């Protein structure tokens, strides 16, 4: 651990002094050493520093890879956890651990980073997180707009599963707002994008059941929910909208 920390510190110093190749060597050494010590949290911190280096040297694709690895490793760390870097803070931002203003600042800064390096998928992730934040603040219109923005970004990036997630979240807000036709369209789009995904299909059925229930179509609601329940129960997957709970991880944002 001591050697890893020294390599990490050296990498930061080399980056600061403009010695990019030396910084890359030091960061790779730090990642290896922290890996031997089974310290994934420290590896995540090295990955964001590595991402910053690549961003500053205009290597956007490499920066995106390091930032993505950092988020994945950080997501596996148990609570409580804290780090000032926005890429490590962004996935928890909708829970507002430091208040609304700080949450918005984190997401705004993350969006700028990902825009600068051309990471469309991560820009979609930020839009999804903004949607979750707006939902938690009781602003369904703003949340829906954010999810629609995320859906367009994921479509642009060719990421069908994430696009389906955004479409499902959009449908849930349309259901609550009483926009039944729009909700059906969003659910149909999600179903097409999630074709062949049993859990995704079950989650759509759960949302469809809620839509039917709110329209007083009890038989149809029971059938849809009955289809969804055993699949979701077996997978431990979310299936119903609950204003009080936000489930976040590095691969998707699901308000459930």
PLY file of the C-alpha trace (Angstrom):
ply
format ascii 1.0
element vertex 256
property float x
property float y
property float z
element edge 255
property int vertex1
property int vertex2
end_header
0.00 0.00 0.00
2.83 2.39 0.78
4.48 1.74 -2.54
1.14 2.15 -4.31
0.51 5.48 -2.61
3.98 6.67 -3.60
3.40 5.67 -7.24
0.03 7.43 -7.22
1.55 10.59 -5.77
4.36 10.48 -8.30
1.85 10.13 -11.13
-0.04 13.20 -9.96
3.21 15.18 -9.71
4.33 14.11 -13.21
0.89 15.10 -14.58
1.15 18.50 -12.89
4.63 19.00 -14.37
3.49 18.05 -17.88
5.37 14.74 -17.98
2.52 12.71 -19.45
4.36 9.50 -20.30
6.01 9.34 -16.89
2.61 9.95 -15.29
1.09 7.06 -17.26
3.84 4.72 -16.08
3.33 5.78 -12.47
-0.48 5.47 -12.64
-0.21 1.98 -14.18
2.19 0.99 -11.39
-0.25 2.35 -8.80
-3.15 0.40 -10.33
-1.13 -2.81 -10.25
0.04 -2.30 -6.66
-3.40 -1.34 -5.36
-4.74 -4.42 -7.17
-2.31 -6.63 -5.27
-3.51 -5.01 -2.06
-7.17 -5.59 -3.06
-7.93 -1.88 -2.62
-10.54 -1.22 -5.31
-11.46 2.15 -3.83
-7.90 3.38 -4.27
-7.87 1.94 -7.78
-10.97 3.99 -8.56
-9.17 7.13 -7.41
-6.20 6.31 -9.62
-8.53 5.71 -12.56
-10.12 9.17 -12.27
-6.67 10.75 -12.02
-5.66 8.75 -15.10
-8.81 9.97 -16.82
-7.94 13.55 -15.96
-4.48 13.07 -17.45
-5.88 11.70 -20.70
-8.49 14.46 -20.84
-5.81 17.10 -20.40
-3.74 15.54 -23.19
-6.77 15.44 -25.53
-7.09 11.63 -25.58
-10.85 11.49 -25.12
-11.41 7.79 -25.79
-8.76 6.78 -23.26
-10.13 9.26 -20.71
-13.62 7.79 -21.13
-12.31 4.28 -20.46
-10.60 5.34 -17.25
-13.60 7.31 -15.99
-15.91 4.37 -16.72
-13.61 1.97 -14.87
-13.47 4.40 -11.94
-17.27 4.58 -11.66
-17.63 0.81 -11.85
-15.05 0.22 -9.12
-16.43 3.01 -6.94
-19.97 1.63 -7.22
-18.81 -1.61 -5.59
-17.39 0.15 -2.54
-19.47 -0.09 0.65
-20.87 2.98 2.34
-19.84 5.33 3.77
-17.53 6.52 1.02
-16.38 9.96 0.03
-14.20 11.52 -2.62
-14.17 15.08 -4.00
-13.91 14.04 -7.65
-17.18 14.63 -9.53
-16.89 11.41 -11.54
-16.91 9.44 -8.29
-19.67 11.59 -6.78
-22.04 11.73 -9.73
-23.88 8.43 -9.28
-24.90 9.39 -5.73
-25.76 12.99 -6.59
-29.55 12.44 -6.89
-29.59 11.40 -3.24
-28.28 14.91 -2.44
-25.79 13.91 0.31
-24.52 17.51 0.36
-27.75 19.25 -0.70
-29.42 20.18 -3.97
-26.98 22.92 -5.03
-23.98 20.63 -4.66
-25.77 17.80 -6.49
-26.49 20.07 -9.44
-22.91 21.37 -9.45
-21.51 17.82 -9.50
-23.73 16.78 -12.40
-23.09 19.99 -14.34
-19.33 19.56 -14.00
-19.50 15.87 -14.93
-21.53 16.73 -18.01
-18.90 19.26 -19.10
-16.13 16.69 -18.66
-17.92 14.06 -20.72
-18.90 16.58 -23.38
-15.27 17.69 -23.71
-14.00 14.14 -24.20
-16.88 13.15 -26.48
-18.32 10.41 -24.25
-21.95 10.32 -25.38
-22.85 7.34 -23.18
-21.64 9.14 -20.06
-23.54 12.27 -21.10
-26.63 10.06 -21.22
-25.78 8.75 -17.74
-25.62 12.33 -16.45
-29.01 13.10 -18.02
-30.47 10.03 -16.29
-29.03 11.19 -12.99
-30.48 14.66 -13.53
-33.85 12.95 -14.08
-33.51 11.08 -10.80
-32.55 14.30 -9.02
-35.56 16.17 -10.41
-37.84 13.30 -9.42
-36.51 13.31 -5.88
-37.16 17.06 -5.77
-40.78 16.50 -6.84
-40.37 17.98 -10.33
-41.81 15.36 -12.68
-41.83 17.60 -15.75
-38.11 18.36 -15.46
-37.40 14.70 -14.71
-39.27 13.55 -17.80
-37.38 16.03 -19.98
-34.07 14.76 -18.60
-34.99 11.13 -19.30
-36.01 12.03 -22.84
-32.65 13.74 -23.32
-30.89 10.62 -22.01
-32.88 8.46 -24.38
-31.75 10.52 -27.38
-28.12 10.35 -26.28
-28.23 6.59 -25.75
-29.88 6.19 -29.16
-27.10 8.24 -30.72
-24.54 6.00 -29.03
-26.36 2.81 -30.14
-26.98 1.62 -26.58
-30.35 -0.12 -26.78
-30.54 -1.41 -23.16
-29.82 2.03 -21.70
-32.19 3.66 -24.18
-34.87 1.22 -22.99
-34.16 2.19 -19.38
-34.66 5.85 -20.25
-37.86 5.07 -22.15
-39.22 3.09 -19.18
-38.49 5.94 -16.77
-40.19 8.37 -19.17
-43.21 6.06 -19.31
-43.46 5.96 -15.53
-43.75 9.72 -15.34
-46.28 9.75 -18.18
-48.32 7.18 -16.25
-48.33 9.30 -13.12
-49.23 12.41 -15.10
-52.13 10.63 -16.81
-50.65 10.77 -20.32
-51.87 7.29 -21.17
-51.28 7.33 -24.92
-47.76 8.68 -24.52
-47.06 6.12 -21.79
-48.14 3.26 -24.04
-45.86 4.56 -26.78
-42.90 4.79 -24.41
-43.54 1.29 -23.06
-43.79 -0.09 -26.61
-40.48 1.55 -27.48
-38.84 0.09 -24.37
-40.25 -3.37 -25.20
-38.77 -3.25 -28.67
-35.40 -2.14 -27.36
-35.44 -4.82 -24.63
-36.61 -7.63 -26.92
-35.33 -10.94 -25.56
-34.49 -9.50 -22.11
-36.70 -11.33 -19.61
-36.14 -8.90 -16.73
-36.60 -5.85 -18.93
-39.80 -7.31 -20.35
-41.08 -8.04 -16.84
-40.36 -4.50 -15.72
-42.33 -3.19 -18.67
-45.21 -5.49 -17.73
-45.13 -4.10 -14.19
-45.37 -0.55 -15.53
-48.13 -1.61 -17.91
-50.02 -3.08 -14.98
-49.78 0.22 -13.11
-51.05 2.05 -16.18
-54.01 -0.31 -16.46
-54.78 -0.05 -12.74
-54.90 3.74 -12.84
-57.38 3.51 -15.72
-59.60 1.19 -13.69
-58.92 -1.82 -15.94
-58.49 -4.26 -13.09
-58.41 -7.48 -15.10
-55.75 -6.22 -17.48
-53.75 -4.80 -14.57
-53.85 -8.12 -12.73
-52.69 -10.02 -15.82
-49.77 -7.67 -16.49
-48.63 -7.57 -12.88
-49.05 -11.33 -12.58
-46.69 -11.81 -15.50
-44.11 -9.48 -14.04
-44.13 -10.57 -10.39
-42.44 -14.01 -10.53
-39.68 -12.85 -12.89
-38.87 -9.76 -10.83
-39.08 -11.67 -7.54
-36.68 -14.33 -8.81
-34.21 -11.73 -10.08
-34.52 -9.33 -7.16
-35.21 -6.62 -9.74
-37.23 -3.44 -9.22
-40.68 -3.26 -10.75
-42.80 -0.48 -9.25
-42.48 3.26 -8.94
-41.95 4.62 -5.45
-41.27 8.32 -4.90
-39.35 7.58 -1.71
-36.70 5.28 -3.20
-33.98 5.88 -5.77
-31.88 2.95 -6.92
-28.62 3.93 -8.57
-25.68 2.04 -9.94
-22.99 2.50 -12.52
-24.93 0.92 -15.35
-28.34 2.54 -15.03
-30.54 4.83 -13.11
-33.88 3.31 -12.17
-36.56 5.14 -10.21
-38.38 2.28 -8.59
0 1
1 2
2 3
3 4
4 5
5 6
6 7
7 8
8 9
9 10
10 11
11 12
12 13
13 14
14 15
15 16
16 17
17 18
18 19
19 20
20 21
21 22
22 23
23 24
24 25
25 26
26 27
27 28
28 29
29 30
30 31
31 32
32 33
33 34
34 35
35 36
36 37
37 38
38 39
39 40
40 41
41 42
42 43
43 44
44 45
45 46
46 47
47 48
48 49
49 50
50 51
51 52
52 53
53 54
54 55
55 56
56 57
57 58
58 59
59 60
60 61
61 62
62 63
63 64
64 65
65 66
66 67
67 68
68 69
69 70
70 71
71 72
72 73
73 74
74 75
75 76
76 77
77 78
78 79
79 80
80 81
81 82
82 83
83 84
84 85
85 86
86 87
87 88
88 89
89 90
90 91
91 92
92 93
93 94
94 95
95 96
96 97
97 98
98 99
99 100
100 101
101 102
102 103
103 104
104 105
105 106
106 107
107 108
108 109
109 110
110 111
111 112
112 113
113 114
114 115
115 116
116 117
117 118
118 119
119 120
120 121
121 122
122 123
123 124
124 125
125 126
126 127
127 128
128 129
129 130
130 131
131 132
132 133
133 134
134 135
135 136
136 137
137 138
138 139
139 140
140 141
141 142
142 143
143 144
144 145
145 146
146 147
147 148
148 149
149 150
150 151
151 152
152 153
153 154
154 155
155 156
156 157
157 158
158 159
159 160
160 161
161 162
162 163
163 164
164 165
165 166
166 167
167 168
168 169
169 170
170 171
171 172
172 173
173 174
174 175
175 176
176 177
177 178
178 179
179 180
180 181
181 182
182 183
183 184
184 185
185 186
186 187
187 188
188 189
189 190
190 191
191 192
192 193
193 194
194 195
195 196
196 197
197 198
198 199
199 200
200 201
201 202
202 203
203 204
204 205
205 206
206 207
207 208
208 209
209 210
210 211
211 212
212 213
213 214
214 215
215 216
216 217
217 218
218 219
219 220
220 221
221 222
222 223
223 224
224 225
225 226
226 227
227 228
228 229
229 230
230 231
231 232
232 233
233 234
234 235
235 236
236 237
237 238
238 239
239 240
240 241
241 242
242 243
243 244
244 245
245 246
246 247
247 248
248 249
249 250
250 251
251 252
252 253
253 254
254 255
